[in-house]
Amino acid sequence: MTTFRKQEDCPTSQELLCYQMGDMGSSESRSIGKHLLVCEFCSSEVAFYEHYPVSKENEESPSETEMPESLYELAEALLNQKRGSQSIAEIMKDVESPTRGRR
């Protein structure tokens, strides 16, 4: 019985997405095309991308996405229950501080 999962020699999901969108060079595209002929898992992943396409206009990087205000307020309330009165801003300042934990 064959295990249906990605193998070590499989292209990454990002490479498969680029292949499906046509955003790669011809030699790399041919290499992935050959791989798809023998790898049922990667072929299924590319088929998924074909059925649920990602448009370049709608792609957002995580750094460009802001947290909705209502979600921020919910997170703030949950953290206040766990950590007393410490706000998300204070927690983020602690996390982002390069000297935190160093002496």
N, C-alpha and C positions, 0 to 999 in steps of 0.2 A: 504494500500500500504506500502510495506517495504522500508525503506531507505537503499540504497546501499552504506554503508560507514563502516569504522572501528568503533567498539564499545569499551567501556572502558575495557571489559574483553578480548579483542582480544590480541594475541601475537604481539610483535613489529615486524616491517619489518625485523629487523636484526635477530630476533628469527626464523621467517619464512624462511629467506634465509639460516640460519644454518640448519634448518630442511630439506630443499630441498637438501642441499649439504651433509647431513648426518653427520654434525659436532656437534652433541649433544648426551647427554646420553639417554638411552632407556626409562627411565620413563618420561623425558621431551618430548621426541619424541612421546610417546604414548599419552600424554596429548594433544599435538598439533594435532596429528592425529585425536583424538576424536573431537576436536574443528573444524577441517576442515570438518567433516561430517555435521555440522550444520551451518557453517558460509560461505555463498556464497562469501563474499568479500575476506576473507583470502584464500579460495580455489582458487579464481581467481588470487590472488597475487602469490601464489605458482606456479600456472600454468604459469604465466608470467615468473617466474624465471626458470622454466623448458624449456620454449621456448627461453629465452635469458639468458643462463647460464653465471655466473661469474666464471672465472677460478681462482684458488688460486694463480697461477703464475703471473697473470696479475693484481691482486689486488694491489693497491697502496694506502697508507695512504696520506692524504692531506699534511702532513709535508714533505713527500718525493718528492713531485711534484714541479718542478721549473717552473716559469712562462717563456714561450717562449720569446725570446728577442724582436721579433716584437710586441707582445702583451704588453710587458713592455714599449716599446717606444711609442706605441699608448696611453697607460694609462698616461705616462709622459706628452705627448703633450696635452691630454685632461685636465689633472690637471693644467698644466701651463696656459691654457686658463682661468680656473676657479680661480686659486689662485695666479696668477702672476708668479713669477719665482721659486716658491718653488718646489723642486724635490720630487719624490716618496720617495727617501731615507730620506729626511728631514721630510716628513710627517710620515713615518714609525717610525722614531726616536722619534717624538713627541708622537705617539700613544703608542709605547712600553715603553716609559719612565715611571717608577713607581711613580715618584714624580710629574708628570705633573698634574697641577690643585690643588696640595696640597701646603699648606703654613705652 
